[in-house]
Amino acid sequence: MTGELDLERMLADLRIGIRPDTYCMVSLSAPNTALRDSAAATIVEEEAVTLVITTDQADANDLPYDFPASWLTLEVHSSLHAVGLTAAVARMLTDEGIPCNVLAGFYHDHLLVPAGEGLRVKAILESRG
């Protein structure tokens, strides 16, 4: 279960999954257990807790956000010791002028790109791999 280490192999076989909803990051300084429990991702920082939730959840809770995003998953089980995958993906998106926020999980890396750009990013990454 260590995952792939070879960058060329990861890029050659790179496939991208896209979640159907639109996501955003919100910052909570006060606890909101229900929202935190339903978040797609949680990042605990010194200043506050950042949640990645759907824009529908943010709107329903009157939470401000400024980066509605498509959520893409790099469907390769990269090792936590792998070198270069994030950098290679970032370079491809930089060349196209596409902003990207990266979340790393145990099995996959996840990209938050501007809403509406998901299919374009998928095509770019899968064609250049």
N, CA, C and O atoms as a GROMACS GRO file, in nm:
protein
  516
    1MET      N    1   0.081  -0.121   0.000
    1MET     CA    2   0.000   0.000   0.000
    1MET      C    3   0.085   0.126   0.000
    1MET      O    4   0.038   0.232   0.043
    2THR      N    5   0.206   0.118  -0.047
    2THR     CA    6   0.293   0.234  -0.040
    2THR      C    7   0.267   0.334  -0.152
    2THR      O    8   0.307   0.450  -0.141
    3GLY      N    9   0.203   0.292  -0.259
    3GLY     CA   10   0.175   0.384  -0.368
    3GLY      C   11   0.289   0.393  -0.467
    3GLY      O   12   0.398   0.341  -0.445
    4GLU      N   13   0.261   0.460  -0.577
    4GLU     CA   14   0.356   0.475  -0.688
    4GLU      C   15   0.460   0.581  -0.657
    4GLU      O   16   0.429   0.686  -0.600
    5LEU      N   17   0.585   0.553  -0.693
    5LEU     CA   18   0.696   0.647  -0.674
    5LEU      C   19   0.746   0.706  -0.806
    5LEU      O   20   0.801   0.816  -0.807
    6ASP      N   21   0.726   0.635  -0.916
    6ASP     CA   22   0.783   0.675  -1.044
    6ASP      C   23   0.698   0.785  -1.109
    6ASP      O   24   0.584   0.762  -1.149
    7LEU      N   25   0.756   0.905  -1.119
    7LEU     CA   26   0.683   1.020  -1.173
    7LEU      C   27   0.639   0.997  -1.317
    7LEU      O   28   0.524   1.028  -1.351
    8GLU      N   29   0.725   0.945  -1.401
    8GLU     CA   30   0.689   0.923  -1.541
    8GLU      C   31   0.572   0.827  -1.554
    8GLU      O   32   0.483   0.848  -1.636
    9ARG      N   33   0.570   0.723  -1.473
    9ARG     CA   34   0.459   0.627  -1.476
    9ARG      C   35   0.331   0.693  -1.428
    9ARG      O   36   0.224   0.673  -1.487
   10MET      N   37   0.341   0.773  -1.321
   10MET     CA   38   0.221   0.842  -1.269
   10MET      C   39   0.163   0.935  -1.374
   10MET      O   40   0.041   0.938  -1.394
   11LEU      N   41   0.248   1.011  -1.442
   11LEU     CA   42   0.200   1.106  -1.542
   11LEU      C   43   0.147   1.036  -1.667
   11LEU      O   44   0.048   1.080  -1.726
   12ALA      N   45   0.211   0.927  -1.706
   12ALA     CA   46   0.168   0.855  -1.827
   12ALA      C   47   0.028   0.796  -1.810
   12ALA      O   48  -0.049   0.791  -1.906
   13ASP      N   49  -0.002   0.751  -1.691
   13ASP     CA   50  -0.131   0.686  -1.665
   13ASP      C   51  -0.231   0.776  -1.593
   13ASP      O   52  -0.332   0.728  -1.542
   14LEU      N   53  -0.204   0.906  -1.589
   14LEU     CA   54  -0.285   0.998  -1.510
   14LEU      C   55  -0.428   1.008  -1.561
   14LEU      O   56  -0.451   1.039  -1.678
   15ARG      N   57  -0.522   0.981  -1.474
   15ARG     CA   58  -0.664   0.998  -1.502
   15ARG      C   59  -0.718   1.089  -1.394
   15ARG      O   60  -0.672   1.087  -1.279
   16ILE      N   61  -0.817   1.169  -1.431
   16ILE     CA   62  -0.870   1.270  -1.341
   16ILE      C   63  -1.018   1.244  -1.316
   16ILE      O   64  -1.096   1.228  -1.411
   17GLY      N   65  -1.057   1.240  -1.190
   17GLY     CA   66  -1.197   1.232  -1.153
   17GLY      C   67  -1.248   1.370  -1.116
   17GLY      O   68  -1.172   1.452  -1.064
   18ILE      N   69  -1.374   1.395  -1.142
   18ILE     CA   70  -1.434   1.525  -1.109
   18ILE      C   71  -1.558   1.501  -1.023
   18ILE      O   72  -1.647   1.424  -1.060
   19ARG      N   73  -1.562   1.566  -0.909
   19ARG     CA   74  -1.682   1.559  -0.824
   19ARG      C   75  -1.789   1.650  -0.885
   19ARG      O   76  -1.757   1.751  -0.946
   20PRO      N   77  -1.916   1.614  -0.868
   20PRO     CA   78  -2.023   1.688  -0.936
   20PRO      C   79  -2.056   1.825  -0.877
   20PRO      O   80  -2.104   1.912  -0.950
   21ASP      N   81  -2.032   1.848  -0.749
   21ASP     CA   82  -2.072   1.974  -0.686
   21ASP      C   83  -1.968   2.083  -0.707
   21ASP      O   84  -1.857   2.057  -0.753
   22THR      N   85  -2.004   2.205  -0.671
   22THR     CA   86  -1.910   2.316  -0.667
   22THR      C   87  -1.869   2.334  -0.522
   22THR      O   88  -1.954   2.335  -0.432
   23TYR      N   89  -1.739   2.347  -0.498
   23TYR     CA   90  -1.683   2.354  -0.364
   23TYR      C   91  -1.624   2.491  -0.335
   23TYR      O   92  -1.603   2.571  -0.426
   24CYS      N   93  -1.599   2.517  -0.208
   24CYS     CA   94  -1.533   2.640  -0.168
   24CYS      C   95  -1.464   2.617  -0.034
   24CYS      O   96  -1.490   2.518   0.034
   25MET      N   97  -1.377   2.708   0.000
   25MET     CA   98  -1.313   2.705   0.131
   25MET      C   99  -1.375   2.814   0.216
   25MET      O  100  -1.395   2.927   0.172
   26VAL      N  101  -1.406   2.778   0.340
   26VAL     CA  102  -1.456   2.876   0.435
   26VAL      C  103  -1.371   2.866   0.562
   26VAL      O  104  -1.316   2.761   0.594
   27SER      N  105  -1.364   2.977   0.632
   27SER     CA  106  -1.286   2.983   0.754
   27SER      C  107  -1.381   3.000   0.871
   27SER      O  108  -1.468   3.088   0.871
   28LEU      N  109  -1.364   2.915   0.972
   28LEU     CA  110  -1.448   2.922   1.092
   28LEU      C  111  -1.362   2.952   1.213
   28LEU      O  112  -1.266   2.880   1.242
   29SER      N  113  -1.396   3.058   1.283
   29SER     CA  114  -1.326   3.086   1.407
   29SER      C  115  -1.403   3.031   1.527
   29SER      O  116  -1.347   3.011   1.634
   30ALA      N  117  -1.533   3.007   1.508
   30ALA     CA  118  -1.617   2.949   1.612
   30ALA      C  119  -1.656   2.807   1.571
   30ALA      O  120  -1.673   2.781   1.452
   31PRO      N  121  -1.671   2.717   1.665
   31PRO     CA  122  -1.707   2.578   1.632
   31PRO      C  123  -1.843   2.568   1.563
   31PRO      O  124  -1.937   2.639   1.599
   32ASN      N  125  -1.852   2.483   1.466
   32ASN     CA  126  -1.977   2.447   1.400
   32ASN      C  127  -1.966   2.297   1.372
   32ASN      O  128  -1.928   2.256   1.263
   33THR      N  129  -2.000   2.217   1.472
   33THR     CA  130  -1.977   2.073   1.466
   33THR      C  131  -2.048   2.008   1.349
   33THR      O  132  -1.989   1.924   1.281
   34ALA      N  133  -2.172   2.044   1.323
   34ALA     CA  134  -2.248   1.982   1.214
   34ALA      C  135  -2.182   2.009   1.080
   34ALA      O  136  -2.167   1.918   0.998
   35LEU      N  137  -2.144   2.132   1.057
   35LEU     CA  138  -2.081   2.167   0.930
   35LEU      C  139  -1.943   2.102   0.919
   35LEU      O  140  -1.905   2.050   0.814
   36ARG      N  141  -1.869   2.105   1.028
   36ARG     CA  142  -1.736   2.043   1.027
   36ARG      C  143  -1.745   1.894   1.000
   36ARG      O  144  -1.663   1.839   0.927
   37ASP      N  145  -1.844   1.828   1.058
   37ASP     CA  146  -1.860   1.684   1.037
   37ASP      C  147  -1.898   1.650   0.893
   37ASP      O  148  -1.868   1.540   0.846
   38SER      N  149  -1.964   1.742   0.823
   38SER     CA  150  -2.006   1.715   0.686
   38SER      C  151  -1.909   1.771   0.582
   38SER      O  152  -1.933   1.757   0.462
   39ALA      N  153  -1.802   1.834   0.626
   39ALA     CA  154  -1.706   1.894   0.532
   39ALA      C  155  -1.633   1.785   0.454
   39ALA      O  156  -1.608   1.676   0.504
   40ALA      N  157  -1.600   1.818   0.329
   40ALA     CA  158  -1.524   1.726   0.245
   40ALA      C  159  -1.378   1.722   0.288
   40ALA      O  160  -1.310   1.622   0.268
   41ALA      N  161  -1.330   1.830   0.347
   41ALA     CA  162  -1.193   1.837   0.400
   41ALA      C  163  -1.189   1.940   0.511
   41ALA      O  164  -1.263   2.038   0.509
   42THR      N  165  -1.102   1.917   0.606
   42THR     CA  166  -1.084   2.007   0.719
   42THR      C  167  -0.935   2.032   0.739
   42THR      O  168  -0.856   1.937   0.745
   43ILE      N  169  -0.897   2.157   0.749
   43ILE     CA  170  -0.758   2.194   0.775
   43ILE      C  171  -0.757   2.280   0.900
   43ILE      O  172  -0.820   2.386   0.904
   44VAL      N  173  -0.687   2.236   1.001
   44VAL     CA  174  -0.680   2.309   1.127
   44VAL      C  175  -0.553   2.394   1.124
   44VAL      O  176  -0.442   2.343   1.116
   45GLU      N  177  -0.573   2.525   1.130
   45GLU     CA  178  -0.462   2.619   1.130
   45GLU      C  179  -0.464   2.696   1.262
   45GLU      O  180  -0.563   2.694   1.335
   46GLU      N  181  -0.356   2.763   1.291
   46GLU     CA  182  -0.347   2.839   1.414
   46GLU      C  183  -0.456   2.946   1.422
   46GLU      O  184  -0.512   2.971   1.528
   47GLU      N  185  -0.485   3.010   1.308
   47GLU     CA  186  -0.579   3.122   1.306
   47GLU      C  187  -0.725   3.079   1.310
   47GLU      O  188  -0.809   3.148   1.368
   48ALA      N  189  -0.755   2.966   1.249
   48ALA     CA  190  -0.894   2.921   1.238
   48ALA      C  191  -0.897   2.783   1.176
   48ALA      O  192  -0.793   2.725   1.144
   49VAL      N  193  -1.017   2.729   1.161
   49VAL     CA  194  -1.037   2.602   1.092
   49VAL      C  195  -1.088   2.634   0.951
   49VAL      O  196  -1.184   2.709   0.934
   50THR      N  197  -1.023   2.575   0.852
   50THR     CA  198  -1.068   2.590   0.714
   50THR      C  199  -1.144   2.464   0.676
   50THR      O  200  -1.095   2.352   0.693
   51LEU      N  201  -1.265   2.483   0.624
   51LEU     CA  202  -1.344   2.370   0.575
   51LEU      C  203  -1.357   2.381   0.424
   51LEU      O  204  -1.374   2.490   0.370
   52VAL      N  205  -1.349   2.268   0.358
   52VAL     CA  206  -1.385   2.261   0.216
   52VAL      C  207  -1.523   2.199   0.213
   52VAL      O  208  -1.543   2.083   0.249
   53ILE      N  209  -1.619   2.279   0.168
   53ILE     CA  210  -1.759   2.238   0.165
   53ILE      C  211  -1.818   2.279   0.030
   53ILE      O  212  -1.753   2.349  -0.048
   54THR      N  213  -1.939   2.234   0.003
   54THR     CA  214  -2.003   2.278  -0.122
   54THR      C  215  -2.048   2.423  -0.107
   54THR      O  216  -2.071   2.471   0.004
   55THR      N  217  -2.059   2.490  -0.219
   55THR     CA  218  -2.109   2.627  -0.214
   55THR      C  219  -2.253   2.629  -0.163
   55THR      O  220  -2.295   2.727  -0.101
   56ASP      N  221  -2.329   2.523  -0.188
   56ASP     CA  222  -2.466   2.514  -0.134
   56ASP      C  223  -2.463   2.515   0.019
   56ASP      O  224  -2.544   2.582   0.082
   57GLN      N  225  -2.368   2.441   0.079
   57GLN     CA  226  -2.356   2.440   0.224
   57GLN      C  227  -2.316   2.578   0.276
   57GLN      O  228  -2.370   2.626   0.376
   58ALA      N  229  -2.221   2.641   0.208
   58ALA     CA  230  -2.177   2.775   0.250
   58ALA      C  231  -2.292   2.874   0.243
   58ALA      O  232  -2.314   2.952   0.336
   59ASP      N  233  -2.366   2.870   0.132
   59ASP     CA  234  -2.479   2.962   0.116
   59ASP      C  235  -2.586   2.938   0.223
   59ASP      O  236  -2.642   3.032   0.278
   60ALA      N  237  -2.615   2.811   0.252
   60ALA     CA  238  -2.717   2.777   0.351
   60ALA      C  239  -2.678   2.823   0.492
   60ALA      O  240  -2.764   2.845   0.577
   61ASN      N  241  -2.547   2.836   0.515
   61ASN     CA  242  -2.499   2.878   0.646
   61ASN      C  243  -2.450   3.023   0.648
   61ASN      O  244  -2.387   3.067   0.743
   62ASP      N  245  -2.481   3.097   0.540
   62ASP     CA  246  -2.442   3.238   0.528
   62ASP      C  247  -2.292   3.259   0.551
   62ASP      O  248  -2.251   3.353   0.619
   63LEU      N  249  -2.210   3.170   0.493
   63LEU     CA  250  -2.066   3.180   0.507
   63LEU      C  251  -2.005   3.238   0.380
   63LEU      O  252  -2.034   3.190   0.270
   64PRO      N  253  -1.922   3.338   0.392
   64PRO     CA  254  -1.861   3.399   0.274
   64PRO      C  255  -1.751   3.311   0.215
   64PRO      O  256  -1.682   3.239   0.287
   65TYR      N  257  -1.735   3.318   0.084
   65TYR     CA  258  -1.627   3.249   0.012
   65TYR      C  259  -1.599   3.328  -0.114
   65TYR      O  260  -1.684   3.404  -0.162
   66ASP      N  261  -1.478   3.311  -0.168
   66ASP     CA  262  -1.446   3.387  -0.288
   66ASP      C  263  -1.380   3.303  -0.397
   66ASP      O  264  -1.330   3.358  -0.495
   67PHE      N  265  -1.380   3.172  -0.382
   67PHE     CA  266  -1.319   3.086  -0.484
   67PHE      C  267  -1.406   2.963  -0.507
   67PHE      O  268  -1.370   2.854  -0.463
   68PRO      N  269  -1.522   2.979  -0.575
   68PRO     CA  270  -1.600   2.860  -0.608
   68PRO      C  271  -1.515   2.771  -0.699
   68PRO      O  272  -1.453   2.818  -0.794
   69ALA      N  273  -1.514   2.642  -0.668
   69ALA     CA  274  -1.418   2.554  -0.733
   69ALA      C  275  -1.477   2.422  -0.777
   69ALA      O  276  -1.572   2.369  -0.718
   70SER      N  277  -1.416   2.369  -0.883
   70SER     CA  278  -1.438   2.230  -0.922
   70SER      C  279  -1.334   2.147  -0.847
   70SER      O  280  -1.219   2.188  -0.833
   71TRP      N  281  -1.376   2.031  -0.799
   71TRP     CA  282  -1.288   1.942  -0.724
   71TRP      C  283  -1.248   1.827  -0.815
   71TRP      O  284  -1.332   1.749  -0.859
   72LEU      N  285  -1.119   1.816  -0.843
   72LEU     CA  286  -1.065   1.709  -0.926
   72LEU      C  287  -0.977   1.619  -0.840
   72LEU      O  288  -0.912   1.665  -0.747
   73THR      N  289  -0.976   1.492  -0.873
   73THR     CA  290  -0.892   1.395  -0.802
   73THR      C  291  -0.797   1.332  -0.901
   73THR      O  292  -0.838   1.282  -1.006
   74LEU      N  293  -0.668   1.333  -0.867
   74LEU     CA  294  -0.568   1.263  -0.947
   74LEU      C  295  -0.582   1.116  -0.911
   74LEU      O  296  -0.546   1.074  -0.801
   75GLU      N  297  -0.634   1.037  -1.004
   75GLU     CA  298  -0.667   0.898  -0.974
   75GLU      C  299  -0.546   0.807  -0.994
   75GLU      O  300  -0.550   0.710  -1.069
   76VAL      N  301  -0.441   0.841  -0.924
   76VAL     CA  302  -0.323   0.757  -0.915
   76VAL      C  303  -0.288   0.751  -0.767
   76VAL      O  304  -0.288   0.853  -0.698
   77HIS      N  305  -0.258   0.630  -0.719
   77HIS     CA  306  -0.220   0.617  -0.578
   77HIS      C  307  -0.071   0.648  -0.568
   77HIS      O  308   0.014   0.559  -0.578
   78SER      N  309  -0.042   0.775  -0.549
   78SER     CA  310   0.096   0.818  -0.537
   78SER      C  311   0.145   0.795  -0.394
   78SER      O  312   0.071   0.815  -0.298
   79SER      N  313   0.269   0.754  -0.383
   79SER     CA  314   0.329   0.736  -0.251
   79SER      C  315   0.343   0.871  -0.183
   79SER      O  316   0.360   0.974  -0.249
   80LEU      N  317   0.336   0.870  -0.052
   80LEU     CA  318   0.363   0.993   0.023
   80LEU      C  319   0.509   1.034   0.009
   80LEU      O  320   0.546   1.146   0.044
   81HIS      N  321   0.593   0.943  -0.041
   81HIS     CA  322   0.735   0.971  -0.064
   81HIS      C  323   0.763   1.011  -0.210
   81HIS      O  324   0.877   1.042  -0.244
   82ALA      N  325   0.662   1.010  -0.294
   82ALA     CA  326   0.682   1.043  -0.435
   82ALA      C  327   0.726   1.189  -0.450
   82ALA      O  328   0.683   1.276  -0.375
   83VAL      N  329   0.812   1.212  -0.548
   83VAL     CA  330   0.865   1.345  -0.572
   83VAL      C  331   0.823   1.393  -0.711
   83VAL      O  332   0.844   1.323  -0.810
   84GLY      N  333   0.762   1.512  -0.718
   84GLY     CA  334   0.741   1.576  -0.846
   84GLY      C  335   0.601   1.580  -0.902
   84GLY      O  336   0.575   1.657  -0.995
   85LEU      N  337   0.509   1.500  -0.850
   85LEU     CA  338   0.375   1.497  -0.909
   85LEU      C  339   0.306   1.632  -0.893
   85LEU      O  340   0.252   1.686  -0.990
   86THR      N  341   0.306   1.685  -0.773
   86THR     CA  342   0.241   1.815  -0.750
   86THR      C  343   0.308   1.923  -0.834
   86THR      O  344   0.239   2.006  -0.893
   87ALA      N  345   0.439   1.921  -0.841
   87ALA     CA  346   0.512   2.021  -0.920
   87ALA      C  347   0.480   2.009  -1.069
   87ALA      O  348   0.464   2.111  -1.137
   88ALA      N  349   0.471   1.887  -1.120
   88ALA     CA  350   0.440   1.866  -1.262
   88ALA      C  351   0.299   1.917  -1.295
   88ALA      O  352   0.279   1.983  -1.397
   89VAL      N  353   0.204   1.884  -1.209
   89VAL     CA  354   0.066   1.930  -1.230
   89VAL      C  355   0.060   2.082  -1.221
   89VAL      O  356  -0.004   2.147  -1.304
   90ALA      N  357   0.126   2.138  -1.120
   90ALA     CA  358   0.127   2.284  -1.104
   90ALA      C  359   0.187   2.351  -1.227
   90ALA      O  360   0.138   2.455  -1.270
   91ARG      N  361   0.293   2.294  -1.284
   91ARG     CA  362   0.356   2.352  -1.402
   91ARG      C  363   0.259   2.351  -1.520
   91ARG      O  364   0.248   2.451  -1.592
   92MET      N  365   0.189   2.240  -1.540
   92MET     CA  366   0.094   2.232  -1.652
   92MET      C  367  -0.015   2.337  -1.637
   92MET      O  368  -0.053   2.401  -1.735
   93LEU      N  369  -0.066   2.355  -1.516
   93LEU     CA  370  -0.173   2.453  -1.495
   93LEU      C  371  -0.119   2.595  -1.499
   93LEU      O  372  -0.187   2.686  -1.547
   94THR      N  373   0.002   2.616  -1.449
   94THR     CA  374   0.065   2.748  -1.458
   94THR      C  375   0.080   2.789  -1.604
   94THR      O  376   0.053   2.904  -1.639
   95ASP      N  377   0.122   2.696  -1.688
   95ASP     CA  378   0.139   2.725  -1.832
   95ASP      C  379   0.008   2.769  -1.897
   95ASP      O  380   0.009   2.841  -1.996
   96GLU      N  381  -0.104   2.725  -1.841
   96GLU     CA  382  -0.237   2.761  -1.893
   96GLU      C  383  -0.300   2.877  -1.817
   96GLU      O  384  -0.411   2.918  -1.850
   97GLY      N  385  -0.231   2.928  -1.716
   97GLY     CA  386  -0.285   3.040  -1.637
   97GLY      C  387  -0.402   3.002  -1.549
   97GLY      O  388  -0.490   3.084  -1.524
   98ILE      N  389  -0.405   2.878  -1.501
   98ILE     CA  390  -0.517   2.829  -1.420
   98ILE      C  391  -0.474   2.818  -1.274
   98ILE      O  392  -0.381   2.744  -1.243
   99PRO      N  393  -0.540   2.892  -1.184
   99PRO     CA  394  -0.508   2.878  -1.041
   99PRO      C  395  -0.552   2.742  -0.989
   99PRO      O  396  -0.648   2.682  -1.038
  100CYS      N  397  -0.481   2.694  -0.888
  100CYS     CA  398  -0.510   2.562  -0.834
  100CYS      C  399  -0.469   2.557  -0.687
  100CYS      O  400  -0.361   2.602  -0.650
  101ASN      N  401  -0.556   2.502  -0.606
  101ASN     CA  402  -0.525   2.474  -0.466
  101ASN      C  403  -0.522   2.323  -0.451
  101ASN      O  404  -0.613   2.254  -0.496
  102VAL      N  405  -0.416   2.271  -0.389
  102VAL     CA  406  -0.394   2.127  -0.380
  102VAL      C  407  -0.418   2.079  -0.237
  102VAL      O  408  -0.374   2.140  -0.140
  103LEU      N  409  -0.490   1.967  -0.226
  103LEU     CA  410  -0.508   1.896  -0.100
  103LEU      C  411  -0.451   1.756  -0.120
  103LEU      O  412  -0.480   1.691  -0.221
  104ALA      N  413  -0.373   1.709  -0.028
  104ALA     CA  414  -0.316   1.576  -0.038
  104ALA      C  415  -0.381   1.483   0.062
  104ALA      O  416  -0.391   1.515   0.181
  105GLY      N  417  -0.424   1.369   0.014
  105GLY     CA  418  -0.476   1.264   0.100
  105GLY      C  419  -0.379   1.148   0.102
  105GLY      O  420  -0.275   1.152   0.036
  106PHE      N  421  -0.412   1.044   0.177
  106PHE     CA  422  -0.326   0.928   0.186
  106PHE      C  423  -0.312   0.858   0.051
  106PHE      O  424  -0.203   0.813   0.016
  107TYR      N  425  -0.422   0.849  -0.024
  107TYR     CA  426  -0.422   0.776  -0.149
  107TYR      C  427  -0.409   0.864  -0.273
  107TYR      O  428  -0.351   0.822  -0.373
  108HIS      N  429  -0.463   0.985  -0.268
  108HIS     CA  430  -0.469   1.068  -0.387
  108HIS      C  431  -0.443   1.214  -0.356
  108HIS      O  432  -0.456   1.259  -0.242
  109ASP      N  433  -0.406   1.288  -0.459
  109ASP     CA  434  -0.399   1.433  -0.450
  109ASP      C  435  -0.527   1.488  -0.513
  109ASP      O  436  -0.581   1.430  -0.607
  110HIS      N  437  -0.573   1.600  -0.458
  110HIS     CA  438  -0.698   1.661  -0.502
  110HIS      C  439  -0.671   1.806  -0.540
  110HIS      O  440  -0.592   1.874  -0.474
  111LEU      N  441  -0.736   1.851  -0.645
  111LEU     CA  442  -0.717   1.987  -0.694
  111LEU      C  443  -0.848   2.064  -0.686
  111LEU      O  444  -0.954   2.013  -0.722
  112LEU      N  445  -0.839   2.186  -0.638
  112LEU     CA  446  -0.952   2.279  -0.644
  112LEU      C  447  -0.914   2.384  -0.746
  112LEU      O  448  -0.821   2.462  -0.726
  113VAL      N  449  -0.988   2.386  -0.856
  113VAL     CA  450  -0.964   2.481  -0.965
  113VAL      C  451  -1.090   2.564  -0.984
  113VAL      O  452  -1.197   2.523  -0.938
  114PRO      N  453  -1.081   2.678  -1.051
  114PRO     CA  454  -1.201   2.761  -1.065
  114PRO      C  455  -1.320   2.682  -1.120
  114PRO      O  456  -1.307   2.603  -1.214
  115ALA      N  457  -1.437   2.706  -1.059
  115ALA     CA  458  -1.559   2.639  -1.104
  115ALA      C  459  -1.577   2.662  -1.254
  115ALA      O  460  -1.553   2.773  -1.304
  116GLY      N  461  -1.617   2.561  -1.324
  116GLY     CA  462  -1.635   2.570  -1.467
  116GLY      C  463  -1.510   2.533  -1.546
  116GLY      O  464  -1.518   2.519  -1.668
  117GLU      N  465  -1.397   2.517  -1.480
  117GLU     CA  466  -1.272   2.482  -1.548
  117GLU      C  467  -1.236   2.334  -1.533
  117GLU      O  468  -1.134   2.290  -1.586
  118GLY      N  469  -1.320   2.258  -1.462
  118GLY     CA  470  -1.288   2.118  -1.434
  118GLY      C  471  -1.262   2.034  -1.557
  118GLY      O  472  -1.161   1.964  -1.564
  119LEU      N  473  -1.350   2.040  -1.655
  119LEU     CA  474  -1.332   1.959  -1.775
  119LEU      C  475  -1.210   2.003  -1.854
  119LEU      O  476  -1.140   1.920  -1.912
  120ARG      N  477  -1.184   2.132  -1.858
  120ARG     CA  478  -1.066   2.184  -1.927
  120ARG      C  479  -0.938   2.134  -1.858
  120ARG      O  480  -0.844   2.089  -1.924
  121VAL      N  481  -0.935   2.142  -1.725
  121VAL     CA  482  -0.818   2.097  -1.651
  121VAL      C  483  -0.799   1.945  -1.670
  121VAL      O  484  -0.687   1.898  -1.691
  122LYS      N  485  -0.908   1.870  -1.664
  122LYS     CA  486  -0.900   1.726  -1.687
  122LYS      C  487  -0.837   1.697  -1.822
  122LYS      O  488  -0.747   1.613  -1.832
  123ALA      N  489  -0.882   1.765  -1.927
  123ALA     CA  490  -0.827   1.744  -2.060
  123ALA      C  491  -0.679   1.781  -2.067
  123ALA      O  492  -0.600   1.708  -2.127
  124ILE      N  493  -0.642   1.892  -2.006
  124ILE     CA  494  -0.502   1.934  -2.007
  124ILE      C  495  -0.414   1.830  -1.939
  124ILE      O  496  -0.313   1.788  -1.995
  125LEU      N  497  -0.452   1.789  -1.820
  125LEU     CA  498  -0.369   1.696  -1.744
  125LEU      C  499  -0.364   1.557  -1.808
  125LEU      O  500  -0.259   1.494  -1.810
  126GLU      N  501  -0.475   1.510  -1.859
  126GLU     CA  502  -0.475   1.377  -1.919
  126GLU      C  503  -0.404   1.374  -2.054
  126GLU      O  504  -0.349   1.270  -2.093
  127SER      N  505  -0.405   1.485  -2.125
  127SER     CA  506  -0.339   1.485  -2.257
  127SER      C  507  -0.189   1.508  -2.249
  127SER      O  508  -0.115   1.469  -2.339
  128ARG      N  509  -0.143   1.571  -2.142
  128ARG     CA  510   0.000   1.601  -2.129
  128ARG      C  511   0.076   1.500  -2.046
  128ARG      O  512   0.198   1.505  -2.036
  129GLY      N  513   0.002   1.407  -1.988
  129GLY     CA  514   0.066   1.311  -1.900
  129GLY      C  515   0.163   1.220  -1.965
  129GLY      O  516   0.223   1.135  -1.899
   0.00000   0.00000   0.00000
